[in-house]
């Protein structure tokens, strides 16, 4: 559950700042309403996360509606995945 709190903090911090810390990446997640999450770049090496990136490429190509990288999955699935990645 710690990752959930960390991701929530990154979401609330968005209102204060749009800056992204070094070695992190901002992504937008959600099926209807897109929410911003800041994740470590190390997640990009994981094969499960790469599958999400492939889905994003298929759905959006290089034209993401938010202006940033949009991940086409539910917020719940994304939090589950990032929770798993934070433990590995």
mmCIF file as gemmi writes it, N, C-alpha and C atoms, coordinates in Angstrom:
data_model
loop_
_atom_site.group_PDB
_atom_site.id
_atom_site.type_symbol
_atom_site.label_atom_id
_atom_site.label_alt_id
_atom_site.label_comp_id
_atom_site.label_asym_id
_atom_site.label_entity_id
_atom_site.label_seq_id
_atom_site.pdbx_PDB_ins_code
_atom_site.Cartn_x
_atom_site.Cartn_y
_atom_site.Cartn_z
_atom_site.occupancy
_atom_site.B_iso_or_equiv
_atom_site.pdbx_formal_charge
_atom_site.auth_seq_id
_atom_site.auth_asym_id
_atom_site.pdbx_PDB_model_num
ATOM 1 N N . UNK Axp A 1 ? 0.805 -1.195 0 1 0 ? 1 A 1
ATOM 2 C CA . UNK Axp A 1 ? 0 0 0 1 0 ? 1 A 1
ATOM 3 C C . UNK Axp A 1 ? 0.853 1.266 0 1 0 ? 1 A 1
ATOM 4 N N . UNK Axp A 2 ? 2.126 1.148 0.337 1 0 ? 2 A 1
ATOM 5 C CA . UNK Axp A 2 ? 3.002 2.318 0.373 1 0 ? 2 A 1
ATOM 6 C C . UNK Axp A 2 ? 3.122 2.95 -1.01 1 0 ? 2 A 1
ATOM 7 N N . UNK Axp A 3 ? 3.19 2.127 -2.053 1 0 ? 3 A 1
ATOM 8 C CA . UNK Axp A 3 ? 3.288 2.667 -3.412 1 0 ? 3 A 1
ATOM 9 C C . UNK Axp A 3 ? 2.034 3.454 -3.752 1 0 ? 3 A 1
ATOM 10 N N . UNK Axp A 4 ? 0.884 2.974 -3.266 1 0 ? 4 A 1
ATOM 11 C CA . UNK Axp A 4 ? -0.37 3.686 -3.522 1 0 ? 4 A 1
ATOM 12 C C . UNK Axp A 4 ? -0.31 5.084 -2.914 1 0 ? 4 A 1
ATOM 13 N N . UNK Axp A 5 ? 0.195 5.195 -1.695 1 0 ? 5 A 1
ATOM 14 C CA . UNK Axp A 5 ? 0.323 6.497 -1.041 1 0 ? 5 A 1
ATOM 15 C C . UNK Axp A 5 ? 1.337 7.363 -1.768 1 0 ? 5 A 1
ATOM 16 N N . UNK Axp A 6 ? 2.451 6.744 -2.212 1 0 ? 6 A 1
ATOM 17 C CA . UNK Axp A 6 ? 3.474 7.494 -2.923 1 0 ? 6 A 1
ATOM 18 C C . UNK Axp A 6 ? 2.913 8.035 -4.238 1 0 ? 6 A 1
ATOM 19 N N . UNK Axp A 7 ? 2.166 7.198 -4.962 1 0 ? 7 A 1
ATOM 20 C CA . UNK Axp A 7 ? 1.594 7.642 -6.225 1 0 ? 7 A 1
ATOM 21 C C . UNK Axp A 7 ? 0.555 8.729 -5.992 1 0 ? 7 A 1
ATOM 22 N N . UNK Axp A 8 ? -0.228 8.587 -4.927 1 0 ? 8 A 1
ATOM 23 C CA . UNK Axp A 8 ? -1.211 9.62 -4.596 1 0 ? 8 A 1
ATOM 24 C C . UNK Axp A 8 ? -0.512 10.947 -4.307 1 0 ? 8 A 1
ATOM 25 N N . UNK Axp A 9 ? 0.617 10.873 -3.566 1 0 ? 9 A 1
ATOM 26 C CA . UNK Axp A 9 ? 1.358 12.09 -3.271 1 0 ? 9 A 1
ATOM 27 C C . UNK Axp A 9 ? 1.868 12.733 -4.553 1 0 ? 9 A 1
ATOM 28 N N . UNK Axp A 10 ? 2.315 11.913 -5.504 1 0 ? 10 A 1
ATOM 29 C CA . UNK Axp A 10 ? 2.807 12.481 -6.756 1 0 ? 10 A 1
ATOM 30 C C . UNK Axp A 10 ? 1.671 13.133 -7.52 1 0 ? 10 A 1
ATOM 31 N N . UNK Axp A 11 ? 0.464 12.557 -7.4 1 0 ? 11 A 1
ATOM 32 C CA . UNK Axp A 11 ? -0.693 13.129 -8.064 1 0 ? 11 A 1
ATOM 33 C C . UNK Axp A 11 ? -1.06 14.459 -7.427 1 0 ? 11 A 1
ATOM 34 N N . UNK Axp A 12 ? -1.084 14.527 -6.097 1 0 ? 12 A 1
ATOM 35 C CA . UNK Axp A 12 ? -1.434 15.775 -5.429 1 0 ? 12 A 1
ATOM 36 C C . UNK Axp A 12 ? -0.34 16.819 -5.619 1 0 ? 12 A 1
ATOM 37 N N . UNK Axp A 13 ? 0.899 16.376 -5.726 1 0 ? 13 A 1
ATOM 38 C CA . UNK Axp A 13 ? 2.005 17.311 -5.939 1 0 ? 13 A 1
ATOM 39 C C . UNK Axp A 13 ? 1.915 17.961 -7.308 1 0 ? 13 A 1
ATOM 40 N N . UNK Axp A 14 ? 1.206 17.327 -8.233 1 0 ? 14 A 1
ATOM 41 C CA . UNK Axp A 14 ? 1.065 17.878 -9.58 1 0 ? 14 A 1
ATOM 42 C C . UNK Axp A 14 ? 0.427 19.256 -9.524 1 0 ? 14 A 1
ATOM 43 N N . UNK Axp A 15 ? -0.492 19.436 -8.611 1 0 ? 15 A 1
ATOM 44 C CA . UNK Axp A 15 ? -1.171 20.716 -8.499 1 0 ? 15 A 1
ATOM 45 C C . UNK Axp A 15 ? -0.196 21.806 -8.07 1 0 ? 15 A 1
ATOM 46 N N . UNK Axp A 16 ? 0.84 21.428 -7.339 1 0 ? 16 A 1
ATOM 47 C CA . UNK Axp A 16 ? 1.823 22.386 -6.852 1 0 ? 16 A 1
ATOM 48 C C . UNK Axp A 16 ? 2.929 22.608 -7.866 1 0 ? 16 A 1
ATOM 49 N N . UNK Axp A 17 ? 3.279 21.569 -8.633 1 0 ? 17 A 1
ATOM 50 C CA . UNK Axp A 17 ? 4.408 21.661 -9.541 1 0 ? 17 A 1
ATOM 51 C C . UNK Axp A 17 ? 4.256 20.665 -10.673 1 0 ? 17 A 1
ATOM 52 N N . UNK Axp A 18 ? 4.732 21.051 -11.833 1 0 ? 18 A 1
ATOM 53 C CA . UNK Axp A 18 ? 4.724 20.128 -12.967 1 0 ? 18 A 1
ATOM 54 C C . UNK Axp A 18 ? 6.109 19.547 -13.192 1 0 ? 18 A 1
ATOM 55 N N . UNK Axp A 19 ? 7.035 19.831 -12.28 1 0 ? 19 A 1
ATOM 56 C CA . UNK Axp A 19 ? 8.391 19.314 -12.42 1 0 ? 19 A 1
ATOM 57 C C . UNK Axp A 19 ? 8.429 17.825 -12.11 1 0 ? 19 A 1
ATOM 58 N N . UNK Axp A 20 ? 9.345 17.138 -12.787 1 0 ? 20 A 1
ATOM 59 C CA . UNK Axp A 20 ? 9.54 15.708 -12.567 1 0 ? 20 A 1
ATOM 60 C C . UNK Axp A 20 ? 10.963 15.523 -12.046 1 0 ? 20 A 1
ATOM 61 N N . UNK Axp A 21 ? 11.135 14.79 -10.94 1 0 ? 21 A 1
ATOM 62 C CA . UNK Axp A 21 ? 12.49 14.573 -10.404 1 0 ? 21 A 1
ATOM 63 C C . UNK Axp A 21 ? 13.369 13.825 -11.403 1 0 ? 21 A 1
ATOM 64 N N . UNK Axp A 22 ? 14.675 13.959 -11.221 1 0 ? 22 A 1
ATOM 65 C CA . UNK Axp A 22 ? 15.616 13.225 -12.067 1 0 ? 22 A 1
ATOM 66 C C . UNK Axp A 22 ? 15.329 11.732 -11.959 1 0 ? 22 A 1
ATOM 67 N N . UNK Axp A 23 ? 15.6 11.019 -13.036 1 0 ? 23 A 1
ATOM 68 C CA . UNK Axp A 23 ? 15.402 9.576 -13.203 1 0 ? 23 A 1
ATOM 69 C C . UNK Axp A 23 ? 13.95 9.147 -12.95 1 0 ? 23 A 1
ATOM 70 N N . UNK Axp A 24 ? 13.001 10.026 -13.245 1 0 ? 24 A 1
ATOM 71 C CA . UNK Axp A 24 ? 11.582 9.728 -13.16 1 0 ? 24 A 1
ATOM 72 C C . UNK Axp A 24 ? 10.904 10.189 -14.444 1 0 ? 24 A 1
ATOM 73 N N . UNK Axp A 25 ? 9.672 9.743 -14.621 1 0 ? 25 A 1
ATOM 74 C CA . UNK Axp A 25 ? 8.896 10.049 -15.811 1 0 ? 25 A 1
ATOM 75 C C . UNK Axp A 25 ? 7.453 10.288 -15.401 1 0 ? 25 A 1
ATOM 76 N N . UNK Axp A 26 ? 6.833 11.306 -15.959 1 0 ? 26 A 1
ATOM 77 C CA . UNK Axp A 26 ? 5.413 11.551 -15.702 1 0 ? 26 A 1
ATOM 78 C C . UNK Axp A 26 ? 4.598 10.824 -16.768 1 0 ? 26 A 1
ATOM 79 N N . UNK Axp A 27 ? 3.568 10.103 -16.333 1 0 ? 27 A 1
ATOM 80 C CA . UNK Axp A 27 ? 2.656 9.423 -17.253 1 0 ? 27 A 1
ATOM 81 C C . UNK Axp A 27 ? 1.228 9.762 -16.85 1 0 ? 27 A 1
ATOM 82 N N . UNK Axp A 28 ? 0.329 9.646 -17.806 1 0 ? 28 A 1
ATOM 83 C CA . UNK Axp A 28 ? -1.084 9.895 -17.56 1 0 ? 28 A 1
ATOM 84 C C . UNK Axp A 28 ? -1.823 8.576 -17.712 1 0 ? 28 A 1
ATOM 85 N N . UNK Axp A 29 ? -2.655 8.262 -16.724 1 0 ? 29 A 1
ATOM 86 C CA . UNK Axp A 29 ? -3.296 6.956 -16.644 1 0 ? 29 A 1
ATOM 87 C C . UNK Axp A 29 ? -4.783 7.136 -16.368 1 0 ? 29 A 1
ATOM 88 N N . UNK Axp A 30 ? -5.578 6.269 -16.964 1 0 ? 30 A 1
ATOM 89 C CA . UNK Axp A 30 ? -7.007 6.256 -16.679 1 0 ? 30 A 1
ATOM 90 C C . UNK Axp A 30 ? -7.799 5.988 -17.924 1 0 ? 30 A 1
ATOM 91 N N . UNK Axp A 31 ? -8.98 5.439 -17.725 1 0 ? 31 A 1
ATOM 92 C CA . UNK Axp A 31 ? -9.821 5.116 -18.867 1 0 ? 31 A 1
ATOM 93 C C . UNK Axp A 31 ? -10.631 6.327 -19.325 1 0 ? 31 A 1
ATOM 94 N N . UNK Axp A 32 ? -11.176 7.077 -18.398 1 0 ? 32 A 1
ATOM 95 C CA . UNK Axp A 32 ? -11.929 8.285 -18.748 1 0 ? 32 A 1
ATOM 96 C C . UNK Axp A 32 ? -11.152 9.531 -18.353 1 0 ? 32 A 1
ATOM 97 N N . UNK Axp A 33 ? -11.052 9.753 -17.065 1 0 ? 33 A 1
ATOM 98 C CA . UNK Axp A 33 ? -10.292 10.877 -16.552 1 0 ? 33 A 1
ATOM 99 C C . UNK Axp A 33 ? -8.833 10.464 -16.407 1 0 ? 33 A 1
ATOM 100 N N . UNK Axp A 34 ? -7.943 11.19 -17.033 1 0 ? 34 A 1
ATOM 101 C CA . UNK Axp A 34 ? -6.515 10.865 -16.975 1 0 ? 34 A 1
ATOM 102 C C . UNK Axp A 34 ? -5.897 11.508 -15.737 1 0 ? 34 A 1
ATOM 103 N N . UNK Axp A 35 ? -5.178 10.696 -14.96 1 0 ? 35 A 1
ATOM 104 C CA . UNK Axp A 35 ? -4.479 11.198 -13.78 1 0 ? 35 A 1
ATOM 105 C C . UNK Axp A 35 ? -2.987 11.076 -14.007 1 0 ? 35 A 1
ATOM 106 N N . UNK Axp A 36 ? -2.251 12.013 -13.463 1 0 ? 36 A 1
ATOM 107 C CA . UNK Axp A 36 ? -0.803 12.078 -13.653 1 0 ? 36 A 1
ATOM 108 C C . UNK Axp A 36 ? -0.091 11.334 -12.529 1 0 ? 36 A 1
ATOM 109 N N . UNK Axp A 37 ? 0.852 10.47 -12.915 1 0 ? 37 A 1
ATOM 110 C CA . UNK Axp A 37 ? 1.687 9.746 -11.964 1 0 ? 37 A 1
ATOM 111 C C . UNK Axp A 37 ? 3.137 9.965 -12.342 1 0 ? 37 A 1
ATOM 112 N N . UNK Axp A 38 ? 3.996 10.021 -11.348 1 0 ? 38 A 1
ATOM 113 C CA . UNK Axp A 38 ? 5.435 10.136 -11.57 1 0 ? 38 A 1
ATOM 114 C C . UNK Axp A 38 ? 6.054 8.811 -11.148 1 0 ? 38 A 1
ATOM 115 N N . UNK Axp A 39 ? 6.734 8.167 -12.092 1 0 ? 39 A 1
ATOM 116 C CA . UNK Axp A 39 ? 7.296 6.837 -11.846 1 0 ? 39 A 1
ATOM 117 C C . UNK Axp A 39 ? 8.796 6.834 -12.102 1 0 ? 39 A 1
ATOM 118 N N . UNK Axp A 40 ? 9.522 5.92 -11.474 1 0 ? 40 A 1
ATOM 119 C CA . UNK Axp A 40 ? 10.956 5.794 -11.751 1 0 ? 40 A 1
ATOM 120 C C . UNK Axp A 40 ? 11.202 5.28 -13.18 1 0 ? 40 A 1
ATOM 121 N N . UNK Axp A 41 ? 12.235 5.77 -13.822 1 0 ? 41 A 1
ATOM 122 C CA . UNK Axp A 41 ? 12.575 5.297 -15.163 1 0 ? 41 A 1
ATOM 123 C C . UNK Axp A 41 ? 12.897 3.805 -15.191 1 0 ? 41 A 1
ATOM 124 N N . UNK Axp A 42 ? 13.319 3.262 -14.076 1 0 ? 42 A 1
ATOM 125 C CA . UNK Axp A 42 ? 13.668 1.839 -14.019 1 0 ? 42 A 1
ATOM 126 C C . UNK Axp A 42 ? 12.475 0.948 -14.37 1 0 ? 42 A 1
ATOM 127 N N . UNK Axp A 43 ? 11.254 1.442 -14.182 1 0 ? 43 A 1
ATOM 128 C CA . UNK Axp A 43 ? 10.068 0.65 -14.53 1 0 ? 43 A 1
ATOM 129 C C . UNK Axp A 43 ? 10.003 0.343 -16.023 1 0 ? 43 A 1
ATOM 130 N N . UNK Axp A 44 ? 10.617 1.189 -16.824 1 0 ? 44 A 1
ATOM 131 C CA . UNK Axp A 44 ? 10.554 1.012 -18.281 1 0 ? 44 A 1
ATOM 132 C C . UNK Axp A 44 ? 11.244 -0.265 -18.747 1 0 ? 44 A 1
ATOM 133 N N . UNK Axp A 45 ? 12.123 -0.816 -17.94 1 0 ? 45 A 1
ATOM 134 C CA . UNK Axp A 45 ? 12.835 -2.043 -18.314 1 0 ? 45 A 1
ATOM 135 C C . UNK Axp A 45 ? 11.989 -3.295 -18.089 1 0 ? 45 A 1
ATOM 136 N N . UNK Axp A 46 ? 10.949 -3.198 -17.304 1 0 ? 46 A 1
ATOM 137 C CA . UNK Axp A 46 ? 10.138 -4.359 -16.962 1 0 ? 46 A 1
ATOM 138 C C . UNK Axp A 46 ? 9.241 -4.768 -18.126 1 0 ? 46 A 1
ATOM 139 N N . UNK Axp A 47 ? 9.163 -6.072 -18.398 1 0 ? 47 A 1
ATOM 140 C CA . UNK Axp A 47 ? 8.388 -6.556 -19.547 1 0 ? 47 A 1
ATOM 141 C C . UNK Axp A 47 ? 6.892 -6.257 -19.4 1 0 ? 47 A 1
ATOM 142 N N . UNK Axp A 48 ? 6.361 -6.259 -18.197 1 0 ? 48 A 1
ATOM 143 C CA . UNK Axp A 48 ? 4.939 -5.935 -18.009 1 0 ? 48 A 1
ATOM 144 C C . UNK Axp A 48 ? 4.666 -4.466 -18.332 1 0 ? 48 A 1
ATOM 145 N N . UNK Axp A 49 ? 5.572 -3.599 -17.911 1 0 ? 49 A 1
ATOM 146 C CA . UNK Axp A 49 ? 5.408 -2.181 -18.213 1 0 ? 49 A 1
ATOM 147 C C . UNK Axp A 49 ? 5.594 -1.938 -19.709 1 0 ? 49 A 1
ATOM 148 N N . UNK Axp A 50 ? 6.498 -2.687 -20.328 1 0 ? 50 A 1
ATOM 149 C CA . UNK Axp A 50 ? 6.712 -2.549 -21.77 1 0 ? 50 A 1
ATOM 150 C C . UNK Axp A 50 ? 5.464 -2.946 -22.553 1 0 ? 50 A 1
ATOM 151 N N . UNK Axp A 51 ? 4.692 -3.909 -22.023 1 0 ? 51 A 1
ATOM 152 C CA . UNK Axp A 51 ? 3.429 -4.269 -22.668 1 0 ? 51 A 1
ATOM 153 C C . UNK Axp A 51 ? 2.464 -3.091 -22.65 1 0 ? 51 A 1
ATOM 154 N N . UNK Axp A 52 ? 2.417 -2.369 -21.53 1 0 ? 52 A 1
ATOM 155 C CA . UNK Axp A 52 ? 1.571 -1.168 -21.462 1 0 ? 52 A 1
ATOM 156 C C . UNK Axp A 52 ? 2.038 -0.115 -22.459 1 0 ? 52 A 1
ATOM 157 N N . UNK Axp A 53 ? 3.352 0.017 -22.611 1 0 ? 53 A 1
ATOM 158 C CA . UNK Axp A 53 ? 3.879 0.98 -23.578 1 0 ? 53 A 1
ATOM 159 C C . UNK Axp A 53 ? 3.5 0.594 -25.009 1 0 ? 53 A 1
ATOM 160 N N . UNK Axp A 54 ? 3.497 -0.7 -25.303 1 0 ? 54 A 1
ATOM 161 C CA . UNK Axp A 54 ? 3.078 -1.165 -26.634 1 0 ? 54 A 1
ATOM 162 C C . UNK Axp A 54 ? 1.606 -0.854 -26.873 1 0 ? 54 A 1
ATOM 163 N N . UNK Axp A 55 ? 0.786 -1.036 -25.847 1 0 ? 55 A 1
ATOM 164 C CA . UNK Axp A 55 ? -0.636 -0.692 -25.962 1 0 ? 55 A 1
ATOM 165 C C . UNK Axp A 55 ? -0.811 0.807 -26.196 1 0 ? 55 A 1
ATOM 166 N N . UNK Axp A 56 ? -0.011 1.603 -25.506 1 0 ? 56 A 1
ATOM 167 C CA . UNK Axp A 56 ? -0.068 3.052 -25.686 1 0 ? 56 A 1
ATOM 168 C C . UNK Axp A 56 ? 0.316 3.422 -27.117 1 0 ? 56 A 1
ATOM 169 N N . UNK Axp A 57 ? 1.342 2.76 -27.642 1 0 ? 57 A 1
ATOM 170 C CA . UNK Axp A 57 ? 1.772 3.026 -29.019 1 0 ? 57 A 1
ATOM 171 C C . UNK Axp A 57 ? 0.678 2.656 -30.011 1 0 ? 57 A 1
ATOM 172 N N . UNK Axp A 58 ? 0.034 1.506 -29.797 1 0 ? 58 A 1
ATOM 173 C CA . UNK Axp A 58 ? -1.036 1.079 -30.697 1 0 ? 58 A 1
ATOM 174 C C . UNK Axp A 58 ? -2.226 2.037 -30.658 1 0 ? 58 A 1
ATOM 175 N N . UNK Axp A 59 ? -2.573 2.495 -29.465 1 0 ? 59 A 1
ATOM 176 C CA . UNK Axp A 59 ? -3.754 3.345 -29.329 1 0 ? 59 A 1
ATOM 177 C C . UNK Axp A 59 ? -3.506 4.791 -29.725 1 0 ? 59 A 1
ATOM 178 N N . UNK Axp A 60 ? -2.342 5.34 -29.345 1 0 ? 60 A 1
ATOM 179 C CA . UNK Axp A 60 ? -2.107 6.761 -29.539 1 0 ? 60 A 1
ATOM 180 C C . UNK Axp A 60 ? -0.994 7.082 -30.532 1 0 ? 60 A 1
ATOM 181 N N . UNK Axp A 61 ? -0.154 6.117 -30.874 1 0 ? 61 A 1
ATOM 182 C CA . UNK Axp A 61 ? 1.003 6.432 -31.714 1 0 ? 61 A 1
ATOM 183 C C . UNK Axp A 61 ? 1.881 7.431 -30.986 1 0 ? 61 A 1
ATOM 184 N N . UNK Axp A 62 ? 2.238 8.49 -31.669 1 0 ? 62 A 1
ATOM 185 C CA . UNK Axp A 62 ? 3.048 9.53 -31.038 1 0 ? 62 A 1
ATOM 186 C C . UNK Axp A 62 ? 2.219 10.766 -30.715 1 0 ? 62 A 1
ATOM 187 N N . UNK Axp A 63 ? 0.904 10.652 -30.792 1 0 ? 63 A 1
ATOM 188 C CA . UNK Axp A 63 ? 0.011 11.786 -30.541 1 0 ? 63 A 1
ATOM 189 C C . UNK Axp A 63 ? -0.816 11.505 -29.301 1 0 ? 63 A 1
ATOM 190 N N . UNK Axp A 64 ? -0.257 11.811 -28.16 1 0 ? 64 A 1
ATOM 191 C CA . UNK Axp A 64 ? -0.944 11.565 -26.9 1 0 ? 64 A 1
ATOM 192 C C . UNK Axp A 64 ? -1.823 12.764 -26.569 1 0 ? 64 A 1
ATOM 193 N N . UNK Axp A 65 ? -3.085 12.529 -26.226 1 0 ? 65 A 1
ATOM 194 C CA . UNK Axp A 65 ? -4.036 13.623 -26.018 1 0 ? 65 A 1
ATOM 195 C C . UNK Axp A 65 ? -3.686 14.564 -24.874 1 0 ? 65 A 1
ATOM 196 N N . UNK Axp A 66 ? -2.921 14.1 -23.904 1 0 ? 66 A 1
ATOM 197 C CA . UNK Axp A 66 ? -2.584 14.942 -22.753 1 0 ? 66 A 1
ATOM 198 C C . UNK Axp A 66 ? -1.312 15.738 -22.985 1 0 ? 66 A 1
ATOM 199 N N . UNK Axp A 67 ? -0.623 15.456 -24.079 1 0 ? 67 A 1
ATOM 200 C CA . UNK Axp A 67 ? 0.645 16.11 -24.329 1 0 ? 67 A 1
ATOM 201 C C . UNK Axp A 67 ? 1.809 15.36 -23.703 1 0 ? 67 A 1
ATOM 202 N N . UNK Axp A 68 ? 1.505 14.372 -22.868 1 0 ? 68 A 1
ATOM 203 C CA . UNK Axp A 68 ? 2.511 13.534 -22.239 1 0 ? 68 A 1
ATOM 204 C C . UNK Axp A 68 ? 2.217 12.085 -22.554 1 0 ? 68 A 1
ATOM 205 N N . UNK Axp A 69 ? 3.015 11.199 -22.037 1 0 ? 69 A 1
ATOM 206 C CA . UNK Axp A 69 ? 2.829 9.77 -22.273 1 0 ? 69 A 1
ATOM 207 C C . UNK Axp A 69 ? 1.555 9.298 -21.586 1 0 ? 69 A 1
ATOM 208 N N . UNK Axp A 70 ? 0.62 8.773 -22.366 1 0 ? 70 A 1
ATOM 209 C CA . UNK Axp A 70 ? -0.654 8.299 -21.845 1 0 ? 70 A 1
ATOM 210 C C . UNK Axp A 70 ? -0.671 6.783 -21.87 1 0 ? 70 A 1
ATOM 211 N N . UNK Axp A 71 ? -0.971 6.175 -20.733 1 0 ? 71 A 1
ATOM 212 C CA . UNK Axp A 71 ? -1.034 4.722 -20.605 1 0 ? 71 A 1
ATOM 213 C C . UNK Axp A 71 ? -2.51 4.316 -20.608 1 0 ? 71 A 1
ATOM 214 N N . UNK Axp A 72 ? -2.939 3.524 -21.598 1 0 ? 72 A 1
ATOM 215 C CA . UNK Axp A 72 ? -4.357 3.18 -21.718 1 0 ? 72 A 1
ATOM 216 C C . UNK Axp A 72 ? -4.753 1.985 -20.837 1 0 ? 72 A 1
ATOM 217 N N . UNK Axp A 73 ? -4.861 2.217 -19.541 1 0 ? 73 A 1
ATOM 218 C CA . UNK Axp A 73 ? -5.331 1.176 -18.633 1 0 ? 73 A 1
ATOM 219 C C . UNK Axp A 73 ? -6.019 1.859 -17.462 1 0 ? 73 A 1
ATOM 220 N N . UNK Axp A 74 ? -6.673 1.063 -16.649 1 0 ? 74 A 1
ATOM 221 C CA . UNK Axp A 74 ? -7.342 1.637 -15.486 1 0 ? 74 A 1
ATOM 222 C C . UNK Axp A 74 ? -6.31 2.086 -14.463 1 0 ? 74 A 1
ATOM 223 N N . UNK Axp A 75 ? -6.703 3.044 -13.657 1 0 ? 75 A 1
ATOM 224 C CA . UNK Axp A 75 ? -5.827 3.521 -12.584 1 0 ? 75 A 1
ATOM 225 C C . UNK Axp A 75 ? -5.51 2.38 -11.616 1 0 ? 75 A 1
ATOM 226 N N . UNK Axp A 76 ? -6.499 1.545 -11.34 1 0 ? 76 A 1
ATOM 227 C CA . UNK Axp A 76 ? -6.316 0.418 -10.419 1 0 ? 76 A 1
ATOM 228 C C . UNK Axp A 76 ? -5.271 -0.568 -10.938 1 0 ? 76 A 1
ATOM 229 N N . UNK Axp A 77 ? -5.35 -0.927 -12.215 1 0 ? 77 A 1
ATOM 230 C CA . UNK Axp A 77 ? -4.365 -1.83 -12.807 1 0 ? 77 A 1
ATOM 231 C C . UNK Axp A 77 ? -2.967 -1.223 -12.75 1 0 ? 77 A 1
ATOM 232 N N . UNK Axp A 78 ? -2.865 0.072 -13.054 1 0 ? 78 A 1
ATOM 233 C CA . UNK Axp A 78 ? -1.572 0.744 -13.039 1 0 ? 78 A 1
ATOM 234 C C . UNK Axp A 78 ? -0.97 0.735 -11.633 1 0 ? 78 A 1
ATOM 235 N N . UNK Axp A 79 ? -1.773 1.009 -10.638 1 0 ? 79 A 1
ATOM 236 C CA . UNK Axp A 79 ? -1.289 1 -9.252 1 0 ? 79 A 1
ATOM 237 C C . UNK Axp A 79 ? -0.868 -0.403 -8.843 1 0 ? 79 A 1
ATOM 238 N N . UNK Axp A 80 ? -1.637 -1.415 -9.249 1 0 ? 80 A 1
ATOM 239 C CA . UNK Axp A 80 ? -1.248 -2.803 -8.954 1 0 ? 80 A 1
ATOM 240 C C . UNK Axp A 80 ? 0.104 -3.122 -9.578 1 0 ? 80 A 1
ATOM 241 N N . UNK Axp A 81 ? 0.28 -2.743 -10.842 1 0 ? 81 A 1
ATOM 242 C CA . UNK Axp A 81 ? 1.541 -3.027 -11.54 1 0 ? 81 A 1
ATOM 243 C C . UNK Axp A 81 ? 2.71 -2.303 -10.878 1 0 ? 81 A 1
ATOM 244 N N . UNK Axp A 82 ? 2.539 -1.023 -10.586 1 0 ? 82 A 1
ATOM 245 C CA . UNK Axp A 82 ? 3.64 -0.268 -9.995 1 0 ? 82 A 1
ATOM 246 C C . UNK Axp A 82 ? 3.926 -0.749 -8.573 1 0 ? 82 A 1
ATOM 247 N N . UNK Axp A 83 ? 2.917 -1.227 -7.873 1 0 ? 83 A 1
ATOM 248 C CA . UNK Axp A 83 ? 3.148 -1.816 -6.543 1 0 ? 83 A 1
ATOM 249 C C . UNK Axp A 83 ? 4.022 -3.057 -6.664 1 0 ? 83 A 1
ATOM 250 N N . UNK Axp A 84 ? 3.716 -3.872 -7.65 1 0 ? 84 A 1
ATOM 251 C CA . UNK Axp A 84 ? 4.511 -5.07 -7.914 1 0 ? 84 A 1
ATOM 252 C C . UNK Axp A 84 ? 5.953 -4.698 -8.274 1 0 ? 84 A 1
ATOM 253 N N . UNK Axp A 85 ? 6.107 -3.703 -9.135 1 0 ? 85 A 1
ATOM 254 C CA . UNK Axp A 85 ? 7.437 -3.292 -9.58 1 0 ? 85 A 1
ATOM 255 C C . UNK Axp A 85 ? 8.263 -2.702 -8.436 1 0 ? 85 A 1
ATOM 256 N N . UNK Axp A 86 ? 7.613 -2.041 -7.524 1 0 ? 86 A 1
ATOM 257 C CA . UNK Axp A 86 ? 8.351 -1.43 -6.41 1 0 ? 86 A 1
ATOM 258 C C . UNK Axp A 86 ? 8.897 -2.481 -5.451 1 0 ? 86 A 1
ATOM 259 N N . UNK Axp A 87 ? 8.309 -3.669 -5.46 1 0 ? 87 A 1
ATOM 260 C CA . UNK Axp A 87 ? 8.757 -4.75 -4.569 1 0 ? 87 A 1
ATOM 261 C C . UNK Axp A 87 ? 9.84 -5.617 -5.216 1 0 ? 87 A 1
ATOM 262 N N . UNK Axp A 88 ? 10.049 -5.489 -6.516 1 0 ? 88 A 1
ATOM 263 C CA . UNK Axp A 88 ? 11.027 -6.34 -7.203 1 0 ? 88 A 1
ATOM 264 C C . UNK Axp A 88 ? 12.37 -5.679 -7.31 1 0 ? 88 A 1
